[in-house]
Amino acid sequence: MTEEPAARAKDILGFSRWWQIAAAAVMMGLVSPYQYVWSSIEGPLAASLDIPLPALGLVFTLFVVFQAGSQFPVGWWRDRHGPRRLTLLAGVLAGGGYVGLAYATTVWQLYLLYSLGAIGVGIVYTVAVNTALKWFPDRRGLTTGVGTMAFAAGSALFVPYVRANATAAGYPDVLQNMGLLIGIGILVGALVLRDPPADWLEDESTAAPDGGTVTDFGGHQFTWREVLGTWQFWLMYAMFVGVSGAGLMLTAKVVSFAQELGLAAVIATASATLLPVAGGAGRLLLGELSDRVDRERAMAVSFTLCGLGLFLVVWFAQIGFEVGFVAAVVIATFFWAPQYTLFPAVVGDYYGRKHSSANYALLYSGKMWGGVFGGAVVGWLITLTSWTTGFLIGGSLAVIAGFAALALRPPATR
């Protein structure tokens, strides 16, 4: 056994590698409102512009498309040139997007500003997740869990503030304040981030955190073209689309779903507040667990329970059991959100860390189709059938993805 990654990283950085994760996590928390607070600000925005709420349905879909779609070129660039300049750009886009929303006067301006902000969120996301994969090949599950937990749970600090000021008159100040905080925080974080040398752990191995399985840091380092040639990638891509579609549906529509089925306003607020908290806890806890158990089985259990949780969301809403509804939202989200921890960890396990930014970005692009389902398709299904039908289909996709995870195994060349 040679020098362990922690000691090697400290020699390179001059300080603990955990500061890289701390900076990444803070930035992830700052950009989280783009995904998790939209359901709370779309009402005031529609009222201010004097347009029907459905006219803003495309905004969330555009966010998902640009946030996920930007990650492959971002990942490709980051693998070659490092994270700093990209992260500085992200601060301008993500912070400026929210500040600009405060002054928007037309729907197309909302579309443009939220899409530009989404690109900034995409940059932060791929930089943060792959900072964990690059500096922590021995703790992939835990460290990606920390960053993605912050992306979910961080918004819980914003939701009460936004909900308390979610009026046509009050939201401009809210958006301005959030935009300035996002922009400044990301610019500071960019000064901390850097990547390790490409060969810092080549052909080395060490014991896993539990003292059991040996983790290989060498092995074949797949390029993105090679990744596309493996069946494992395409199975994971289908799983990613299904699970993200189910979870994004819940994220975007939980408030409207509760209101449409006659639940109290406080229940809608509680669900919107607890949703990111549950997501953050799920990402961290299951990420840490996946470092110690079979990751594929962790996926299977997590995604299946997410689907069952969505079934409970529908059932409790139908019978008017409000406490059960909130609990079901928490369960569904707790077991949905770990996909953003488990998938990048598996990509690192299967394909190596050298090209991890581009490789995971390819898989993460499945979130675009999940967003289309969770936003536009579910909206169409609700109009055509009912709210319950849309949510039941989403739950079924998650369950199917859970069973599909049992077929995964590493590529032969690893």
N, C-alpha and C positions, 0 to 999 in steps of 0.2 A: 504494500500500500504506500502510495506517495503522499506528498503534502495535500491536505484536505482543501476543498474549495474555499472555505471560510478564511483560512490562513493565507492562501494564495491571493484571494481578493483583497485582503487587507494590505498585503504587500504592494499591490497595484494601485489601490485607491489612496492609501494612507489613512483610511478610517474604515469602519465596519461597512460591509456591503448592505446592511439593513437600512442605511440612510438612503440608498437608491430606492428601496421599496417604500420607505416613508414618503419620499418626494413624489413617487408615482401615485401612491394612495391618496395623498392630499389633492393632487390634480384631478384624479378620478372622481373624488367626492365633489369637487367644485363644478365639474361639467355635468354631473348627474341630473340636475333639474331639466335639462333638455329632454330626457326620456321620461322621468318620473313625475315631473311637475306639470307637464303639458295638460293633463286632464283637469287641472285646477285653474289654469289661466286661459283656456280656450273660451270659456263662458264670458269673462270680462272683455276679452278681445272682440268677440262677436258682437257683444252689446255696444262697445265703443264704436265699431265700424257700422253698426246697424245692419248686420247681415244675419241670416239664419245660421244656427250652429253647424248644420251639416256641410255648409260651404267651407268650413275649416277642416273637414275630414281628411283632405289630401295633405295637410301640413305634417301630420305625424308619419304618414307613409313616406313623404319626401325626406323627412328626418332619417328614417331607418335606411332608405335607399342610399342617401349621400353619406351617412355615417359608416355604413357597412361597405359601400362601394369604393370609398376613398382608401380603404385600408390596404389593398394590395399594392398600389403604387407607393403609398407611404411606407409599407413594410419593405418593399424592394429597395427604396432609397435609404431607409434606416439601416438595413443590413450592410450597406456599402459606405455610408457617410456618417453614421451615428445619429443620435436623437436630438441634438441641441437646436439646430436651426429649424427643424420641423416643429419642435415644441414651441419655439418663439412665435412661429406663424400661427400655431394653434391658439395661443393666447390672444392674438389679434382677432382671429375669426370667431372663437367661441365667446370671448368677452364682448366684442363689437356686435355680434349677432343679437345678444340680449339688449344692449343699449339701443340698438337700432329699432328693435320692436317697440320701444316706448314711444317712438316718433312715427311709426307706420300709420298710413292713412288709407291704404288700399289692400285688398287681399293679395295681389301679386307681390307687394312688398313683404308681406308676411311669409309667403312662399320662398322668396329670394333670401331673406335674412335668416330664416330658420334653416334653410339648406346650407348657407355659408357657415352658420354656426355648427351644423351637423358635421361638416368637414373638419372643423376644429376639434369636435368631440371625437371623431374617428382617429385623428392624429394622436390625441392624448391616449385614447384607448389602446391602440396598437403599440405605442411607445411604452405604456405602463405594463401591459401584459407581457411583452417580450423583454422588458427589463428583468422581470422575474425569471423568465426562461433562460436568459443569457447569464445572469449572475448566480442563479440557484438551481443548477441541474440536479442537485441532491435533494431539493425541497420544492419541486415544481408545484405540487398540489397546494401546499400551504401558502406559498408566496403569490401564486396567481389568485388564490382565494383572498388574500389581503387586499390586493388591488381591486379585484372585481367586487369584493364586499363594499369597499368604499364607494364604488360607482352606484351601488344600490342603496346602501344605508345612509350615505352622505346626504341624499336628498331628503331624508326624514327631518333634517334640520331646517330645510327650506319650506316644506309643505305647510306647517302651521302658520308660518309668517305669510306665505302666499295666500292661504285660505282666509286668514284674518283680514287681508287687504284686497281680496279678490272682487273689486268693484271697478266699474268703468272709470271712476275718478281716481281710484287709488293705485291701480296696477302700473301706470307709467313709472312712478317712483320706485316701485318694487323691482321692475325690470331693470331700471338704471342701476340701482344698488347691486343687484345680483350680477349684472354684466361687469361692473367695475371690479367686484370681488373676484369673479372668474378670471378676468384678464390679468390682473395684478398677480394673483396666486400662481397662475400657470407660468408667467414670465419669471417669477422667482424660482419655481421648480425647475425650469429649464437650465438654470445655472448649476444645479446639482448633478443632473443626469449625465452619464457617459457610459460607453460600452466597454466590456473587457476586450483584450487582444484576442484575435481570432483563434490562436493556438494555445490559449492559456491552460487548457486541460486536455490537450490531445493525448489519446492513448492512455488515459489514466482511469482509475476506478476507486471507489470507496464504498464503505458500508452505508446502507440506507439508515434513516434516523432510528428505526426500531432495532437496529443491529442485525437484521435478517438479510433481506434480498440485497445483492450487490448491484449498484447502479453503474452502468457503463457510460462514460462520457465521451468515448471515442466512437468507433463504428462508422458506418457509412452515413455521410451527411447529405441527405436528399436535397436536390434543387427542386424548385416549384414544378418544373417540367416532369421530373421523375415522380413527384408526388401524384400528379395527375394520371400517371400510368398505373397506380395501385388501386385495386378494388376497395381497399379499406377506406380510401379517401371518399369515394363516391357513396359508400354506405353511410359514412359519418356525415356527408353532406346532406343526404336525405333526412337523416335523423335530426341534424341541426335545423333544417327548415321546419320540420314538424314540431319540435319542441319550442323553438323560438316563436313560431306562429301562435302556439297555444299560450305562451307566457306573455307575448306582446299584446295579444287580444285582451287578456286580463288587465294588463297594465293600462292600456289605452281606454278601456271601456268599463272598468269596475264601478266608477262613480255613476255613469249613465245607467248601467245595468241595475244597480241598487235603486236608483231613482225610478226607473221604469217599472220595477216590480213592487213599488210602493213602500220600500224600506225607509226608515227615518233618515233625515239629513245627517245626523250625527253618526249613523252607521256608515254612510258613504265617506264621510271625513275620516273616520277611524280606519276604514279599509284602505283608503289612499295613503294614510300615514303609516300604517303597519306594513303595508306591502313592501316598500323598500327595506324596512328593518328586517323583515323575514327573509327577503332575498339576500341581504348582506350576511345574515347569520348562516344561511344555507351554503353560500359560496365558501365562507371561511371554514365551517365545520366539516363539510363533506370534502373540501379540498384537502384539509389536514388528514382526514380519514383515508382518502385515496392514496396518500403517500405510504400507507401501512397495509392496505388491502388491495385486492385486484381492482384496478380502475374500471375495467369493463363491467364488472358486476355492480360496482358503485353506480355507474351510469344506468344500468338496467333497473335497479331498485329506485333510484331517484326519479327517473322519467315516468315510470309506472305510477309511483305515488303522486306525482304531479297531476297526471291524468285523473286519477281517482279523486284527488282534491277538487278538481274542476267539476267533476260530477256532483260532489257534495255542495259546491257553491250553488249550482242550479237547484238542487233539491231543497236546501235550506231557504233559498230565496222564494221558491214556490210555496213552501208551507209557512213562510213569514217568521222563521226562527232566526232572529237578528244576530244573537250571540253566536249561533252555529255558523251563520253566513261569514262573519268576520273570522272565526276560527278556520273555516274552510279556505278563505282567501289566504290566510297565513300558511296553511299546509301546502296549498298548491304552489305558492310562490317560493316557499322554503325549498321545495324539491324541484322547481323549475330552474331557479337561478343558478344552481351549481353547474349547469351546462357550460357557463362561461368560465368556470374553473376547470372542469373535467376535460373538456375538449382541447384547450391549449396544452394541458399537461400530457394528454395522449399524443397530440401532434409532436411534442418534444420527445416523448418516449419512442414513438414510431419512426420519426424522420430526422431526429437530431436537432441541435440548437443553432448551428451555424447559419442556417437560412430560416430560422423559426419565424421571423417577422413576416416574410412573404408567404411561408407555408400556412401559417395559421390564418393570415388574411384571406387566403383562398377559401378556406373553410368558413371563415366568418362572413364571407359574402353571402352565404345562405341566409343570413339574417335579413337581407333585402327581401327575399321571397317570403320569409316569415312575417316581415312587416307588411307586405302587400296582403297576406292572408289576414293578419291581426287587425288591419285597418280597413282597407277597401273591400276585401272579399267578405269579411264578417259583416260589415255594414250592409253589403248587398244581400247576404243570407238573412240578416235580421229583417230587412225590408220584404224579402220574398217569403220568409217563413215566420220565424219568431226569435226573440232573444235567446230562449233556452236552446233552440236548435243550434244556433251559432256556437254557443258555449259547449254543448255536448260534442260537436264535431271537433272543436279544439282539444277537448280532453281525450278524445279517441286518438288523435294524432300523437299525443304525448305517450299514451300507452303503447301504441305500435312502435314508436322509437325505443321505448324501454325494452321490448322483446327483441328488437333488432340488435341492440347492443351485445346480446349474448353471442352473436356470430363473429364479433371482432377478435382479431389476434394480430400481433405485430407482423410487418412484412418480413419475408424470409431473410432479406439481406441485413436486417438488424440483429 
